[in-house]
Amino acid sequence: MEADGELLADLDRPVARVAVTAAGGLAEVVVHTGGPADAPLRVLARTVTVSGPDFRYRADNRVRGPVRTRTWTAVGDAWGLTLPRE
């Protein structure tokens, strides 16, 4: 998983859940690694890429996928995040 090209998680640090929301022209990314003692990692970014084994994601209250990779881009003056085409 990457935010603005910076690696946030990989095979050495598996991800249990990711939340991406619009935040003042950027995307707020919250990465949950699943460990009970692990605090979620929070970053702000313009682009967020998630890749890995087949996964599903929820966008606009709809479950999408399975997919292997998706990139979201925050647009400053837009209503929200731009979703990729399936």
C-alpha positions in Angstrom: 0.0 0.0 0.0 1.3 3.4 -1.0 0.4 7.0 -0.3 1.9 9.6 -2.6 4.5 7.0 -3.6 5.6 6.3 0.0 5.3 2.6 1.1 3.0 2.3 4.1 2.5 -1.5 4.3 3.7 -4.5 2.4 4.1 -8.3 3.0 6.2 -7.7 6.1 3.4 -5.6 7.6 0.0 -7.1 6.5 -3.0 -4.8 6.5 -6.3 -5.8 8.2 -8.3 -2.7 6.9 -7.8 0.6 5.2 -10.1 3.6 5.3 -9.7 6.5 2.8 -11.8 9.6 3.2 -11.8 13.1 1.7 -10.1 15.7 3.9 -9.7 19.2 2.8 -8.6 18.5 -0.7 -6.5 15.5 0.3 -7.2 11.9 1.1 -7.0 10.9 4.8 -5.6 7.4 4.9 -6.0 5.2 8.0 -4.2 1.8 7.9 -5.2 -0.8 10.5 -2.6 -3.6 10.7 -4.8 -5.8 12.9 -2.6 -6.2 15.9 -4.3 -5.3 19.2 -1.4 -3.2 20.4 -0.9 -1.5 17.0 -2.2 2.0 16.7 -3.6 2.8 13.2 -1.2 4.7 10.9 -2.7 8.0 9.6 -1.4 10.0 6.7 -2.7 12.7 4.3 -2.0 12.1 0.6 -3.1 13.1 -3.0 -2.9 9.5 -4.4 -3.4 6.2 -2.6 -2.6 2.8 -4.2 -3.7 -0.5 -2.7 -2.5 -3.7 -4.2 -2.3 -7.4 -3.3 -4.2 -10.6 -3.5 -7.8 -10.2 -4.7 -9.6 -7.7 -2.4 -12.9 -5.9 -2.3 -13.6 -2.3 -1.4 -16.6 -0.2 -0.6 -17.2 3.0 -2.5 -20.4 5.1 -2.5 -22.0 2.4 -0.3 -21.4 -0.3 -2.9 -19.0 -3.2 -2.6 -16.7 -3.5 -5.6 -14.2 -6.0 -6.8 -12.5 -8.4 -6.4 -9.5 -6.5 -7.8 -5.7 -6.7 -7.4 -4.8 -3.1 -7.5 -6.6 0.3 -7.3 -5.4 3.9 -7.2 -7.5 6.7 -5.9 -6.7 10.4 -6.5 -7.9 13.3 -4.4 -8.9 16.3 -6.4 -8.8 19.6 -4.4 -12.0 21.3 -5.5 -14.0 18.1 -6.2 -16.9 16.8 -4.2 -14.9 13.7 -3.1 -12.4 11.1 -4.2 -12.3 10.1 -7.9 -13.0 6.4 -8.2 -11.3 4.2 -10.8 -13.2 2.6 -13.6 -13.8 -1.1 -13.3 
